[in-house]
Amino acid sequence: MNKKVANAAEACKGIEDGMTLMLGGFGLCGIPENSISELVNLNVKELTCISNNAGVDDFGLGLLLQKKQIKKMISSYVGENDEFERQMLSGELEVDLIPQGSLAERCRAGGAGIPAFFTPAGYGTEVAEGKEVREFDGKPHILESALTADFAIVKAWKGDTAGNLVFKGTARNFNPMMAMAGKITIAEVEELVEPGELNPNEIHTPGIFVQRIFQGKGYEKRIEQRTVRQK
């Protein structure tokens, strides 16, 4: 089945106000840059965004925050975004901060059809407030629910028109599990090839999880903090 669409505009059709979106990436690595730009153009509002982090002030999800398009962020790290901090402290933005491993597993569980799981991460902190606690092997665990989304939007290094995806490096942290957890999954790729051109042993996400795929362009691939030693 050919799942190729022409561009980000065609891929993002059907995204409406109030929807829940998963957006892959780790920091600014492996984020769906083209699709985020299209969401800005669409001007959809009241979004719930599930992402490891919230980009920076002028890039990534920070662009949506600038235009007040996000109602709630579900994420694990937000330290590089001053506008995020301002909106959170002023009460303009609802925020659910989750331990990074728990966030990844909640996305994976959503894609696997597992409704909830117990984890020791977060016990004894604000993360555990209002959640069921059980003891396993003498250690308290909290119940975490799975996460799913109306649309999952991911970015891969390479993909084929059947939706099979290959990620590179740190982009594998969240993209593969988010690709499984969306009712509709959009994949933008740096290189789009025909079926059979990818080595089956190197595919990270099977095409069955992907509904729309397109070849992106103009990737900036920014670095959050570039630190170099003095000569």
Buried (B, 14 or more C-beta within 10 A) or exposed (E): EEBBBEBBBEBBEEBEEEBBBBBBBBBBBBBBBBBBBBBBEBEBBEBBBBBBBBBBBEBBBBBBBBEEBBBBBBBBBBEBBEBBBEBBEEEEBEBBBBBBEBBBBBBBBBBEEEEEBBBEBBBEEEBBEEBEEEEEEEEEBBEBEBBBBBBBBBBBBBBBBBBBBBBEEEBBBBBBBBBBBBEBBBBBBBEBBEEEEBEEEEBBBBBEBBBBBBBBEEEEEBEBEEEEEEE
